[in-house]
């Protein structure tokens, strides 16, 4: 065994807290008799999966490592993933995923591409069972795994500076003849556009995933730049009470959310006027949607299409996980501008609420 091979066979997986490792004996074949290609050994397969005993409960951990077979999606990759999701669904367990991946395994051709639909079906069954999943993307994360089941997770984070995207920068260059800007295909760009929920250092990702899934205590509290609400001075007239409710210095919805919740897992969106999160209030998990007047930079916070998209995401997640929804509203109304009307998000949001089965307040 060469030193290089030894390094490839000693990935960070060995430090992950698997209690059981599943299907480690499954190795790839060479279905196309691809010239010059050799089947990937079972030990070098890109995906490993198994059971973890978390501090507050069991969960399934799936890890895809670019150091093994380029993190590519092959037939055995798909089979291991499908089996892991099916076990999680049967046992009623959430799933954590740590991913650094390439695209479909070219040496396996169409056999590799069909794994995207197989894995999507396994994900759909897990979601239909009301179970949660969370993904952490490391660099690089691209191609079939990133574009399919990696991004179907309910919450998603990425490593600082990670290269992530459906097609990597070199693919963009091959197709268009130009490399994308350095600010594109990065974790920071994905965060700014609401495609991931946070940027988390690799050494903290497993803890973050466990907290998001509810199998570890210590979910950080929501913090703001402003102090919590204070009781207003007693109003002498009814109109004084109305004026006090409109005072610019009154707490925003986000400040109220920070005041009443004990822990907060951000559901990130690109809109400037709305925040959402999976929150802890005492011993209960709830989904909170709060209008953030101060975040928009002015006293009038008019939510627009991006804000309504985040609200739909939050309500849909709460409905599937059967969590109550707490809304904290502080707005004179929705943005009536032509660009907002073109977004047609309000109607979709109302339709989402009308189909929801959870209690909302």
C-alpha positions in Angstrom: 0.0 0.0 0.0 1.5 3.3 -1.1 1.5 6.4 1.1 -0.9 8.1 -1.3 -3.3 5.1 -1.1 -3.0 5.1 2.6 -4.1 8.7 2.8 -7.0 8.0 0.6 -8.1 5.2 2.8 -7.8 7.2 6.0 -10.5 9.9 5.4 -12.3 11.9 8.1 -14.9 9.2 8.0 -12.8 7.2 10.4 -13.3 10.0 12.9 -17.1 10.1 12.5 -19.1 8.5 15.3 -20.6 5.6 13.5 -22.1 2.9 15.8 -22.8 0.8 12.8 -21.5 1.0 9.2 -23.9 -0.4 6.7 -23.3 -2.2 3.4 -19.5 -1.7 3.5 -19.1 -4.9 1.5 -20.8 -3.5 -1.6 -18.3 -2.8 -4.3 -18.7 -1.4 -7.8 -18.5 -3.5 -11.0 -17.6 -2.3 -14.5 -21.0 -2.4 -16.2 -19.7 -0.9 -19.5 -16.3 -2.6 -19.6 -15.0 1.0 -19.8 -11.5 1.0 -21.4 -8.7 1.5 -18.8 -11.2 1.6 -15.9 -11.1 -0.7 -12.9 -14.0 -1.3 -10.5 -13.9 0.9 -7.4 -13.0 -1.3 -4.4 -15.6 -1.4 -1.7 -13.2 0.4 0.8 -12.7 3.2 -1.7 -16.4 3.7 -2.5 -17.4 7.4 -2.3 -20.3 7.0 0.1 -20.4 5.5 3.6 -23.5 5.3 5.8 -24.5 4.0 9.1 -26.2 4.5 12.5 -25.1 7.1 15.1 -26.2 7.2 18.7 -26.6 10.9 19.2 -26.8 12.5 22.7 -30.6 12.8 22.5 -31.4 10.0 20.0 -30.3 7.9 17.1 -29.9 9.2 13.6 -28.5 8.0 10.2 -25.3 9.6 9.0 -24.3 9.6 5.3 -20.9 10.8 4.3 -19.6 11.3 0.7 -15.9 12.1 0.4 -14.2 13.6 -2.6 -11.0 11.8 -1.5 -12.7 8.5 -2.4 -13.5 8.0 -6.1 -13.8 11.7 -6.5 -17.0 11.7 -4.5 -18.8 10.4 -7.7 -22.2 8.9 -7.9 -22.1 5.3 -9.1 -24.3 2.3 -8.9 -23.0 1.3 -5.5 -23.1 4.9 -4.2 -26.8 5.0 -5.1 -27.5 1.6 -3.6 -25.8 2.4 -0.3 -27.7 5.7 -0.2 -31.1 4.2 -1.0 -30.6 1.5 1.6 -29.6 4.0 4.2 -32.7 6.2 3.5 -35.0 3.1 3.6 -33.6 2.0 6.9 -34.0 5.6 8.3 -37.6 5.6 7.1 -38.4 2.2 8.5 -36.9 3.1 11.9 -38.3 6.7 12.0 -34.9 8.3 12.1 -33.6 11.7 10.9 -30.6 11.9 8.5 -27.4 13.9 8.6 -25.3 14.2 5.5 -21.7 15.4 5.1 -20.9 15.8 1.4 -17.9 16.6 -0.8 -18.8 15.3 -4.2 -18.3 15.2 -7.9 -20.7 14.3 -10.7 -22.1 11.0 -12.0 -19.4 8.4 -12.4 -18.6 8.6 -16.2 -17.2 5.0 -16.3 -20.7 3.7 -15.4 -22.6 5.9 -17.9 -26.4 5.6 -17.8 -26.2 3.2 -14.9 -24.8 6.1 -12.8 -27.3 8.6 -14.0 -30.3 6.4 -13.1 -29.1 6.6 -9.5 -30.4 10.2 -9.3 -34.0 9.1 -9.8 -33.6 6.1 -7.4 -32.2 8.3 -4.7 -34.9 10.9 -5.3 -37.5 8.3 -4.7 -35.9 7.2 -1.4 -35.8 10.8 -0.3 -39.4 11.3 -1.1 -40.4 8.3 1.0 -38.4 9.6 4.0 -39.9 13.1 3.7 -43.4 11.6 3.3 -42.9 9.9 6.7 -42.5 13.3 8.3 -38.7 12.8 9.0 -36.1 15.5 8.9 -32.7 15.6 7.0 -29.8 18.1 7.1 -26.8 18.5 4.8 -23.3 20.0 5.2 -21.4 20.7 2.0 -17.7 20.7 1.9 -15.4 21.7 -1.0 -16.0 20.7 -3.7 -19.6 19.8 -3.8 -21.0 19.6 -7.3 -22.7 17.4 -9.8 -25.3 14.7 -9.4 -25.1 14.2 -5.6 -25.2 17.9 -4.9 -28.0 18.5 -7.4 -30.2 15.6 -6.3 -30.5 14.3 -2.8 -27.8 16.6 -1.3 -30.0 19.6 -1.8 -33.2 18.0 -0.8 -32.3 18.3 2.9 -34.5 20.4 5.0 -31.6 22.5 6.2 -28.2 23.0 4.5 -24.9 24.5 5.5 -21.5 24.7 3.8 -17.9 25.2 4.7 -16.3 28.7 4.5 -15.1 29.3 1.0 -16.3 26.0 -0.3 -16.8 25.6 -4.0 -20.4 24.4 -4.5 -22.8 24.3 -7.4 -24.4 22.0 -9.9 -21.6 22.5 -12.5 -18.2 23.5 -11.2 -16.2 26.4 -12.6 -14.4 24.3 -15.1 -17.7 22.9 -16.4 -18.9 26.4 -16.8 -15.8 27.3 -18.8 -16.2 24.2 -21.0 -19.8 25.0 -21.8 -19.7 28.8 -22.1 -16.0 29.5 -22.9 -15.7 31.7 -19.8 -14.9 31.0 -16.2 -17.5 32.3 -13.8 -16.6 35.2 -11.4 -14.6 34.2 -8.3 -17.6 35.2 -6.3 -19.8 32.6 -8.0 -20.0 28.9 -7.1 -19.1 29.7 -3.5 -20.6 29.0 -0.1 -20.8 32.7 0.5 -22.7 33.3 -2.8 -25.1 30.4 -1.9 -25.8 32.0 1.5 -26.5 35.4 0.0 -29.0 33.9 -2.5 -30.8 31.8 0.2 -29.5 28.4 -1.2 -28.0 27.4 2.1 -28.8 28.4 5.7 -25.4 29.0 7.3 -21.7 28.8 6.8 -20.2 26.5 9.4 -16.5 25.4 9.8 -16.0 21.7 9.1 -15.0 20.9 12.6 -18.3 22.2 13.9 -20.6 20.8 11.1 -21.5 17.5 12.8 -22.6 19.2 16.0 -24.6 21.8 14.0 -26.3 19.0 12.1 -27.2 17.1 15.3 -28.6 20.2 16.8 -30.7 21.0 13.7 -32.1 17.5 13.8 -32.9 17.7 17.5 -30.6 15.0 18.6 -28.2 17.3 20.6 -28.8 20.0 23.1 -27.2 23.4 23.0 -28.9 25.0 20.0 -27.6 28.6 20.0 -30.0 31.4 20.8 -31.1 33.9 18.3 -29.2 37.2 18.8 -30.0 40.7 17.5 -28.2 44.0 17.7 -31.0 45.5 19.8 -32.1 44.8 23.4 -35.2 42.8 24.1 -38.7 44.3 24.5 -39.4 46.6 27.4 -42.8 47.5 28.8 -44.0 50.8 27.3 -45.1 53.7 29.4 -48.8 53.4 30.3 -51.0 55.1 27.7 -53.3 57.9 28.9 -55.6 57.6 25.9 -56.5 55.1 23.3 -54.7 57.2 20.7 -51.6 57.2 22.8 -51.7 53.4 22.7 -52.0 53.5 18.9 -49.0 55.9 18.6 -47.0 53.7 20.9 -47.6 50.7 18.6 -46.2 52.7 15.7 -43.2 54.1 17.5 -40.0 53.7 15.4 -38.1 52.4 18.5 -40.6 49.6 19.2 -39.1 46.1 19.0 -39.1 44.4 15.6 -40.6 40.9 15.1 -37.0 39.5 15.1 -36.4 41.0 18.5 -39.5 39.5 19.9 -38.5 36.1 18.4 -35.1 36.4 20.1 -36.8 37.3 23.4 -39.2 34.4 23.5 -37.1 31.5 22.0 -34.4 29.5 23.7 -32.6 28.2 20.5 -32.7 29.0 16.8 -31.8 27.1 13.6 -31.9 29.6 10.8 -34.0 29.0 7.7 -32.2 31.4 5.4 -33.8 33.3 2.5 -32.6 36.1 0.2 -35.4 38.5 1.2 -34.5 41.4 3.5 -37.7 41.7 5.5 -38.5 38.3 6.9 -36.6 35.8 9.1 -37.6 32.2 9.8 -36.2 29.4 12.0 -36.7 26.2 13.8 -36.8 27.4 17.4 -36.9 25.9 20.8 -39.4 27.4 23.3 -39.0 25.5 26.5 -39.1 21.8 25.7 -41.0 22.4 22.4 -39.8 22.8 18.8 -41.7 25.3 16.7 -41.2 27.1 13.4 -41.1 30.9 13.9 -41.7 33.4 11.1 -40.9 37.0 12.1 -41.0 40.3 10.2 -37.7 42.1 10.7 -38.4 45.8 10.4 -34.9 46.9 11.2 -33.2 44.5 8.8 -34.7 46.3 5.8 -33.1 49.6 6.8 -36.2 51.6 7.3 -39.4 51.9 9.3 -41.6 50.5 6.5 -41.0 46.8 6.1 -42.9 45.7 3.0 -42.3 42.0 2.4 -41.8 41.0 -1.2 -41.6 37.8 -3.3 -38.4 36.6 -1.7 -39.8 37.0 1.8 -43.0 35.1 0.8 -40.9 32.3 -0.7 -39.1 31.9 2.7 -42.5 31.9 4.5 -43.7 29.2 2.2 -40.6 27.1 2.9 -41.0 27.5 6.6 -44.8 26.6 6.6 -44.2 23.6 4.3 -41.5 22.3 6.6 -43.6 22.8 9.7 -46.5 21.0 8.0 -44.4 18.0 7.1 -42.7 17.8 10.5 -46.0 18.5 12.3 -44.5 21.5 14.2 -46.6 24.5 15.2 -46.0 27.8 13.5 -45.6 31.1 15.4 -45.8 34.2 13.3 -44.7 37.6 14.6 -46.1 40.3 12.3 -44.9 43.9 12.1 -45.7 45.3 8.7 -48.1 47.8 7.1 -48.7 45.3 4.3 -47.0 43.6 1.3 -44.9 45.4 -1.3 -47.4 46.5 -4.0 -44.8 47.4 -6.6 -44.9 46.0 -10.2 -41.8 43.8 -9.6 -43.5 42.3 -6.5 -46.7 41.7 -8.4 -44.7 39.8 -11.0 -43.4 37.5 -8.3 -47.0 36.2 -7.6 -45.7 34.8 -4.3 -48.6 36.1 -2.2 -51.1 33.8 -3.8 -48.8 30.8 -3.5 -48.2 31.6 0.1 -51.9 31.8 0.8 -52.4 28.5 -1.0 -49.6 27.0 1.2 -51.3 28.1 4.4 -54.7 26.8 3.2 -53.2 23.3 2.7 -51.2 23.3 6.0 -52.4 20.9 8.7 -50.4 22.5 11.6 -51.5 24.9 14.3 -50.5 28.5 13.5 -50.6 31.5 15.8 
